[in-house]
Amino acid sequence: MTQDYTPLLFAVGGAHMDRRGQSSVPFIPGASNPGIMREEPGGGVFNALRLAVRRGVRAEMLSVRGGDRVGDVIGAAFEAAGITDSSAVFIDRATPSYTAILDEQGDVVAAIADMALYELALPRQLRRRKVRDSIEAADAVFGDANLPSEALQKLAELAGGKPLYALAISPAKAVRLRPVLGNLACLFLNRREAFALTGLGADASLPALHRALMAEGLQAAVVSNGGQAALAYSSAGAFSLLPPELSGIADVTGAGDALAGGTISALMRGLPLTDAVREGFAASALTLQTHSATPVFTSRIFDAALAAIPAAMPLA
């Protein structure tokens, strides 16, 4: 790979409408809470991919959407992000959506993912010759657990020897990744998703979590834990990393996606995992401080956020 070459990441997964209602007062379950509604194009892989493009990779993505107004908005978001859109449009279907309720601190209280179209249509799209050609031209492949397990296995087969990255999405969907854990170059997940894969409890230590994930066949992972120490490991070793202290959190939506996108971009530019995860945490910190899952930032702003990320510490 030459110095002037820009690596290409091919992704498969969710690109839909994110709707978020945030309470402006301490949230009371079962009651009407004053607040504000926001919506923007989102989806785990789509959020991560837009961040990765801002950090120096080219991108192409396969998703599915409906032939409705929301689908038109998603298509425009691909164009605005500079991502090649290889998605299929089903005229008689509604575009998938994610609706979350956030408390006054920006944390998720409840959420509904209306994403049946992904499970119905995405697996069939992987049979297209165009998809095989796109994967062959890419430097790495990226998928999320919005795909059914069989489709994830097909994606791993198509990826062949190329690095295959994955995003766990949720505890309920993370288990879909089990058959392909041994194929992954790196999995991005949070502790709840890691517990779903390993069966460990909430009191598990980082070394115990590392051992359990390795026992599942996963050779590299980044496990976030909100404001607490994260676990990251690869064949080069395991380490922990503390996120920076933030003066305020606007919205947690997309923070994990930004962590994945920032880390993958850095890995594809040749950085080791210890440095790449620091870039991922810088991207995540910038996302947490805005009401957008894909914040816009300059190189100077990103460098300032990166400078606030502590050094990685070898896992004891």
Protein Blocks (a to p, Z undefined) as FASTA:
>chain_A
ZZklccddddedddddddddddfbdcdehiacddddddddedjklmmmmmmmmnopacdd
dddddfbfklmmmmmmmmmnopacfbdcdfkbccddddddddfkopafbdcddfklmmmm
mmmmmmpmklmmmmmmpmbdcddfkbcfklmmmmmmmnmmaccdddehiaklmmmmmmmm
mmpgbdcddfklmmmmnopafklcfklmmmmmmmnopabdcddehjaccddddfkbccdd
dddddfbdfblghklmmmmmmmmmmmmnopafklmmmmmmmmmmmmmmpcbfbdcddfkl
mmmmmmmpccddddZZ
